[in-house]
Amino acid sequence: MLKAFIVDDEPLARDELQFLLIRSKQVEIVGEADCMEEAMKSIPETNPDIVFLDIELGGHSGLQLAEQLLAVDPVPTLIFATAYDEYALQAFDLEAFDYILKPFDEGRIQQTLRKISRMRAIGENVEESVSISKPVEQTGKLAILVEEKVLLINISAILFVCSHEGKVVVKTMEKEFKTGDSLVAVEKKLSNTSFIRVHRSYIVNIHYIAEIQPWFNSTYNLIMTDLSKVPVSRTYVKDLKQLFGL
């Protein structure tokens, strides 16, 4: 059974969503919160599989909460449940699994739960196959899930990995692969390799950085060897400078 946590500052909306999730008989509600502070305190303690979160959270944004939850280990599956449709692209850039609009439709929620269950089953099979093999730094291969198949990509051929419009994209010189894995999961697989995080949505292979260009507000753009641009956010500028002795 899936463990779910609900974050919404409207009690009636929390109650309605809880009722629909419990009625599905696929979900156990392990907690709820009406603000960002309570959510960040309780979610790591309850360790839910799924977090349903609203956009408006009494002076804070569910997008801010989602960004902070990406640092939680393990990262829960994030599903936005909101009345605001204009934030969908921002939500998917934060690796949201789905975006459900209020008023809640029971069939739509059931569809999301089925999709989660299917992806979790596939993911468990992938983890099992990877766990019995050598670590990624020894094999030189990154295992990713693409259309219910496990592809093995040479790490040395990957320029960067990014999150774009709800999908994680693995970019090589010749091709792009869209995977069902999260960016955090791919980053963990690529630990102890030549990849570094330069933005909340980008991990790059330092061997393919051709140029570092100053941008604005103390940020930078990386020009890769294929001439594509990768943004460097202020959060990661210090690490980048230290790496290259700047």
QUINORZI-V353201 format. One line per field, one symbol per residue. ss: DSSP state (A for helix, B for strand, O for the rest). A space follows every 50 residues. Layout:
# QUINORZI-V353201
ss->???
This chain:
# QUINORZI-V353201
ss->OBBBBBBOOOAAAAAAAAAAAAAOOOBBBBBBBOOAAAAAAAAAAAOOOB BBBOOBBOOBBAAAAAAAAOOOOOOOBBBBBBOOAAAAAAAAAOOOOBBB BOOOOAAAAAAAAAAAAAAAAAAAAAAAAAAOOOOAAAAOBBBBBBOOBB BBBBAAABBBBBBBOOBBBBBBOOOBBBBOOOAAAAAAAOOOOOBBBBBO OBBBBAAABBBBBBOOOOOBBBBBOOOOBBBBOAAAAAAAAAAAOO
